[in-house]
Amino acid sequence: MKIIKRIVLILVLSFVCGSAFSQSADKLFDKFKDKPGAQVLNINKSMLSMATSDSTDVQKKKLLENVDSIQILVISKNEATRNDFIKKSGKMKMSDYETLLNVNEDDQVMRIYFRDSNDTNGEFILLVVDKEDCVLMKVLGKIALNDM
């Protein structure tokens, strides 16, 4: 009986410690935004509206009208920052997200996740890692999975 209690305790502690060290996309943006080789692009709703104001693509216009913000982190030309990002992004907590795509091919990893925050908001995350660059993109807004 003592062995079973110890095993259960070890499993619970492992889960708690693993959760404490897990990363979220927001934490990755915060951690890497000022690192060498990192570039962050924040696009707000006003800028998205300007970008689609003269567009004739109705589907694109409709999708972007529902997007509140796009945040993009690109890491390139710095091996130490890139390696740290790869390590940290592997610990990203994605259990609340639906995995739409998971590709591991040669030296490239691509993952796409989606989460409905509530009835009106959704979150779309794209993670790409290859030999040269790492890209993390987060899209927030009134988007549904079928909009993608």
N, C-alpha and C positions, 0 to 999 in steps of 0.2 A: 504494500500500500504506500509506503514512503517513496518508493521509486516512481510510482505513478504521480504522486503529488509533485515530486521534483521535476518530472518531465513536463507536467502541466505548467508549473511555475516558470521553467525555462522557456517554454513556448510562448507564454504570455509576455515575459520580459523581452523576448526576441521581437515579438510583434510591436510592443510599445517602443522599444529602442529603434526599430526600423522605421516606425511612423515618425518618430521625433527627428530623424535624420533625413527624411524624404524631402524632396524639393517640390515647389510648385512653379509654374511658369512665371508667375509674378516675382518670386524670389530669384529665379534665374536672371530675369531682366534687371532686377536691382543689383544683383551681385556682379554682373558682367558689363553693365553699361559704361563704366569708366575704365575698364581693363584695356591694356594695349592690344591693338588689332580688332577691337570691338566697335561696331557702329550701331546706333539705335535710331530707328525712324518711327516717329509717332504721327499718325495721320488721324485728325479728328473729323467729326461729322461735317463741319463747315468746309474743310478742304475736299472731302469726298463729294460734297454737293457741287463744288466748283468744278471738280474733275468730270462730273457727269452732266453738267448743265448744257453742253452742246453735243452730247452723244446721241446718235441715232439708234444705238443698240438698246432696244426696249428691255430685254431681259437683264442685261448688265445694269442698266439704270435702275430697274426695280429692285434688284438685289442690293446694290450699293445704297439705295435710299433707306434701307432697313439696317444698315451697318452704322453703329455709333462710333467705333474706333478700330484702327488697325495698328498694331505695334509689331515692329520687326527688329530682331537682333541678328546681326551678321558678324561672324568672327572669321577673320582671315589674316594671313600674313604674320601670325604670331603663334608659334608651336606650343608654347607653355599655356597660353590662354585657351587655345583650341583643345589641348589635352585636358585641362581642368574642366572646360565646358562639357566635354564628352563624358567625363567621370560624373559630374554633377547631374547632367541631363539623364543619365542612366538611373538616377535615384528619384526622378520626378514622380510625384504621386499622381497617378492617373486613374485610380480606381473609380472615381466619380464620372469618368468619361467613357463614351462608347468608342472603341477603336474602329475607325472606318477603313484604314489601310495600314499595313505593317509590311514593309519590304526590307529585306536584308539581302543585298546583292553585291557581290565582290566587296569593294571597299565603300559601299554607300548604304546608308540607312535612311529610310523615309517612313515617318509615322504621321498619321492624321487622326486626330481625336475630335469628338464633338460632345458637348454637354448642353442639355436644356437646363438653364438655371431656374426658370419658372415658366409660366405660360407665355410670357412676352419676351424673354431674353434667352439668348443662346451664346455659346462660346465655342469657337473653332480654333484648334491648335494644330500647327504644322511644324514638324521637326525634321530637318534634313542634315545629315552629317556625311561628308565625303572626304576624299584625300586632301582637299584644299580648304574647304569652307564648312562652317556650321551655320545653320539658319534656324531661328525660332520665330514663328509668326503667330500672333494671337489676334483673332477677330471677334469683337463683341458687338451685339446688337439684337434686334428683333428678327433673328434668323432662325429658320427651322431646318431640320436635316434635309428635307426635300428641296429647299432653296439652293442647296449646294450642288 
